[in-house]
Amino acid sequence: MSELAALLRERIGATGPITFAEFQNLALYHAQFGYYSAGLQRTGWRGHFVTSAEIAPVFGRLWARAFESMWTDLGRPAQFDLVEVGPGEGGFVEAVLGACAGRFADALSYRLVERSPPLVERQMERLSSFDNVSWVASLEEVGSATGCLFANEVLDNLAVHVVERTGAGWVELLVGLRGDRLALEAGPLSDPALERYLEDTGLQPPKGHRVEVGLEAVELARQCARTVTRGAVVFVDYAIDASSITKRPAGTLLAYSATGADEDLLDRPGHKDLTSHVNWTAVATALVDSGMTVSGPRSQRDVLAALGAAEMDEFLKEAHRAALAGGRGVDALRALSQRQALGVLRDPSGLGGLQVLAGLRGVAAPWELAT
Ligand SMILES: C[S@@+](CC[C@H](N)C(=O)[O-])C[C@H]1O[C@@H](n2cnc3c(N)ncnc32)[C@H](O)[C@@H]1O
């Protein structure tokens, strides 16, 4: 049994069942034993899964072009605020900062909001050669921003409540104890906000279906929208809309660990990532309620095409050819591996199938701007 499982058993035994959202928050972010807070590398080649940001710098390079186009569309303000929420191992920020040059680089202020202290330490080490990046404890500390708030694969990691439709209405699935094992049990809804969310998103699944309710994702979308005075909020994630949610009887929650994906959500808390598909309907509504217009969702494949993936591929092809002709083997391999990474990022059955949603205030969507 994991240390966290023992702590949870003790707590639940003493004070009763907890919501799945509380369980997930502890499993991922418990200061000592949480999946993301215990200090181990989780994303990237030495972790349990590789995100677009950690595949290769080409992902950040393409987005750097989009950020520069946004800056131009906003009238080239003296400061362009790029705020990344949940930068993880820091691959995206490193690639973006490495790709920006000239007047845009001078205007760029890159701020990072990261929840896990050991990750902040690793980010600081990785990014020590850049002087235009800084860390803030929360979005409140950012205050207001002219530019872009960006989050890749963060919303799907935020804690969700789990509810189930029964003949007598909704019940919430809580984490309790069966004997000495953690087990889900039905109880009344723990928060009136759950009922409002279910009504607002029009979720009416058949009886017996489970649905995740991402109140934290909605709150983060609201906070992001409030922070951007002019510019965009961009979320890249595994997502679904409200009408498709009702077609998944068991919901979308999955656990990831060294052995791959499984549905044993309560097993070994702290040793597994817990993710669920983001409900775009709820997130888009939060952005619109905060005065933004919404564009998307678009597939990552389409978005990268609009950001210039084909031109980047041509450029890398030429760099590869020139390096081979000049006998520069390492450069040739580097260009080739970036080309292959582009293919992985655009693969419709893999990372290319991720979805991108943008909230906009006074700027066009990244995929509508010339790069
Ligand atoms: C799946 S990782 C993705 C990391 C990175 N964006 C990438 O694509 O490689 C999720 C990250 O979001 C962070 N995170 C989760 N909730 C957060 C929040 N409310 N504020 C800031 N960071 C958060 C986690 O600590 C983790 O670093």
The ligand as an SDF file (V2000), in Angstrom:
LIG
                    3D

 27 29  0  0  0  0  0  0  0  0999 V2000
    0.4550   17.0580  -17.3690 C   0  0  0  0  0  0  0  0  0  0  0  0
    1.4800   18.2650  -16.7060 S   0  0  0  0  0  0  0  0  0  0  0  0
    1.7550   19.2350  -18.1830 C   0  0  0  0  0  0  0  0  0  0  0  0
    3.0380   19.9920  -18.1070 C   0  0  0  0  0  0  0  0  0  0  0  0
    3.3790   20.8470  -19.3420 C   0  0  0  0  0  0  0  0  0  0  0  0
    2.3750   21.8310  -19.6130 N   0  0  0  0  0  0  0  0  0  0  0  0
    3.6150   19.9840  -20.5620 C   0  0  0  0  0  0  0  0  0  0  0  0
    2.8440   20.0780  -21.5030 O   0  0  0  0  0  0  0  0  0  0  0  0
    4.5890   19.2190  -20.5380 O   0  0  0  0  0  0  0  0  0  0  0  0
    0.4230   19.3200  -15.7470 C   0  0  0  0  0  0  0  0  0  0  0  0
    1.1690   20.4150  -15.0340 C   0  0  0  0  0  0  0  0  0  0  0  0
    0.2520   21.3780  -14.5290 O   0  0  0  0  0  0  0  0  0  0  0  0
    0.6210   21.7280  -13.2000 C   0  0  0  0  0  0  0  0  0  0  0  0
   -0.5960   22.2670  -12.5660 N   0  0  0  0  0  0  0  0  0  0  0  0
   -1.7390   21.6160  -12.3000 C   0  0  0  0  0  0  0  0  0  0  0  0
   -2.6540   22.4480  -11.7630 N   0  0  0  0  0  0  0  0  0  0  0  0
   -2.0920   23.6730  -11.7490 C   0  0  0  0  0  0  0  0  0  0  0  0
   -2.5430   24.9700  -11.3330 C   0  0  0  0  0  0  0  0  0  0  0  0
   -3.7630   25.1420  -10.8300 N   0  0  0  0  0  0  0  0  0  0  0  0
   -1.6920   25.9920  -11.4430 N   0  0  0  0  0  0  0  0  0  0  0  0
   -0.4570   25.8130  -11.9470 C   0  0  0  0  0  0  0  0  0  0  0  0
    0.0290   24.6190  -12.3410 N   0  0  0  0  0  0  0  0  0  0  0  0
   -0.7740   23.5660  -12.2480 C   0  0  0  0  0  0  0  0  0  0  0  0
    1.1600   20.4260  -12.6570 C   0  0  0  0  0  0  0  0  0  0  0  0
    1.9300   20.5890  -11.5010 O   0  0  0  0  0  0  0  0  0  0  0  0
    1.9860   19.9640  -13.8490 C   0  0  0  0  0  0  0  0  0  0  0  0
    3.2210   20.6230  -13.8960 O   0  0  0  0  0  0  0  0  0  0  0  0
  1  2  1  0
  2  3  1  0
  2 10  1  0
  3  4  1  0
  4  5  1  0
  5  6  1  0
  5  7  1  0
  7  8  2  0
  7  9  1  0
 10 11  1  0
 11 12  1  0
 11 26  1  0
 12 13  1  0
 13 14  1  0
 13 24  1  0
 14 15  1  0
 14 23  1  0
 15 16  2  0
 16 17  1  0
 17 18  1  0
 17 23  2  0
 18 19  1  0
 18 20  2  0
 20 21  1  0
 21 22  2  0
 22 23  1  0
 24 25  1  0
 24 26  1  0
 26 27  1  0
M  CHG  2   2   1   9  -1
M  END
$$$$
